[in-house]
């Protein structure tokens, strides 16, 4: 992901040219964001990701040829990491759940405040995750219902260091930012993140972040 010293490179994939133009106009407000390519379907999006190597892909769900949900699964298997944000009119729980299961790092609605789009691109470009407030509220409600039926979430299985890493995830920090705060190398943080996800039984950073908030964990202190 981007280091913050150069713009976040973004690819916008939507079958409507007007939507792509609108998204580009919003992102152009931030000099630290650079739209490097546009795609009209999932197949084109994957080809352009391979050509331009963006840090973030904004994917519509309903596109001809190859839809966004299938495309995110394929992008997740690409050798070069890329953050994926679903940007769609459709916010049904089934879409949100499948997108996160397939590896999406964020989920935004086209009806959201334009500032949410910029916030999401910055967060995912830095290696974090981002849900629009409306989507996050539904995801949290769903997870609480799941916890009511399955109340055991084994936070006690985490080591002290894993608690610190989970707190960083909850604060939306990237692996590099967590490493800087905890004076670790990024590879070690990545290993801790994998362990945290496995121990909590969650599928991705978004669900881990929600678990951190529900547990009342705060961001790790800046030890520099």
Buried (B, 14 or more C-beta within 10 A) or exposed (E): BBEBEEBBBBBBBBBEEEBBEBBBEBBEEBEBBBBBBBBBBBBBBBEBBEEEBBBBBBBBBEBEEBBBBBBBBBBBEEEEEBBBBBBBEBBEEEBBBBBBBBBBBBBBBBEBEEEBBBBBBBBBBBBBBBBBEBBBEBBBEBBEEEEEEEEEBEBEEBEEBBBBBBBBBBBBBBBBBBBBBBEBEBEBBBBBBEBBBEBBEBBBBBBBBBBBBBBEBEBBEEEE
